[in-house]
């Protein structure tokens, strides 16, 4: 049974101001990424870049807010009930699968290839959904639940290109080691690929991650213009030629426009707005 460890009444004072908030949030994020068995204090301290005593004091505060709990037996840390409740509330805005499931299914059906829904998570991109098309030869691409550094794959490129240019450059600078580890020498193309995706309004991955596995993607934007998700179609190279790319982009933009309409006008249960007119260019 999971239980909170006793709190120490004699804990030293926490670091002050925004620094303490940043450190606590880094610890909370690290706990959230932990496997089912939880994560020990030493790993959390390392992930947050703080000393173990500081990490422990901040974790005590998070435990007091029910955002984190500690297993009394293993001493490992897990997300708490408060984090679960926050997740439920956040789902009203961020459960992109509810907004996009039918769109991903149509993309797979109409293209015959694999269709994906990806969302940004800090400097990473998370694959939420994968739907298979009817074409018998399938690409070696993402599975639902897979994570990649931002910019890796067509969806990651589309999300980076949807950011303000200076923010995209800063992100690429931060993740150089991660993209190099994932893509090898092909990572050097990322700045140019992001710039081209911004110019075109869609992203193309010409086999940069897995040779022969291509993808095309379009970003989904919140009403304020920030990237909310990306829709991707991936296929073997022979099905991603220049002659077919415009048709795939058209399919993606049709479904992207529908999701953006849903995000701008929250749906009541059972309501499905018709897709708005297609835009010929995206910022």
C-alpha positions, 0 to 999 in steps of 0.5 A: 500500500502506498502511503506518505512518509512522516513529515519532518517538523524540523526541516530547514527553510526552503529556498526562496522565490521563483527558484524554489518554485522552479525546482519543485516543478522540476521535481514534480515533472521528474516524478511524473515521468517515473516508471510504475515502481516510482523513483528514488530521491537520488534520481529525483535530485539529479534530474532537478539539479539540486542536492538531496536535502533540498530535493527532500524538503521540496518533495515534503511540500509537494507531498503536503499538497497531495501532488506527490506521495512516497511508498512507505516500504520502498521509499520511492516517490509517485504522483499523488491523488492531487496530481490525478485530480489536476490531470482530470481537470486539465483533460477538459482542455488537453485531452487531444485524443477526444478532440482528434480520434476521428480525424486520425482514423479518417487520415488512416482510412483516406490515405491508406497509410499510418496516421498519428497524433502527437503533442508537445511536452516541453522539449519532447514530443509524445505520440498519443495515437497511431492508426493503421491504413489499409496499405500492406507495407507499413512504415517503421514509425512511432507507436502510441506512447513513444517519445522523441526529442522535439524536431525528430520526425515530421510531427516534431518538425511541424511543432517546432516550426509553429513556434516563434523562430527564436523559441524554436532556435533556443529549443534546438540548441538545448536538445542537440545531444538528444537529437544527435543520439536519436538521429546521428548525422541527420540531426544537422539538417534540423535547423534547415528542415524547421525553416522549410516547414515554417515556409511551407506550412507543413513539415516533411521528414525524408527518412531522417530518423529511419531510412525509407520511412517518410512522414508529412505533418501539419501543426494544430494550433490553439486559438492563441496561435501556440502549437497544440498538437500535430497530425502526421501521415507516415509511409514508405518512401515510394508512397511519399513522392513529390506528386503525392505530397500535396494530396496528403497535405490537403488531407492533413489540413482538412482534419487540422482545421476541424480540430482547431474549430473544436479547440476554439469552440468547446463541444457539447457532448455529441456535437461535431462541427462541420470542418471550416473552409480550408486555409491555403496558407498557415503561419 
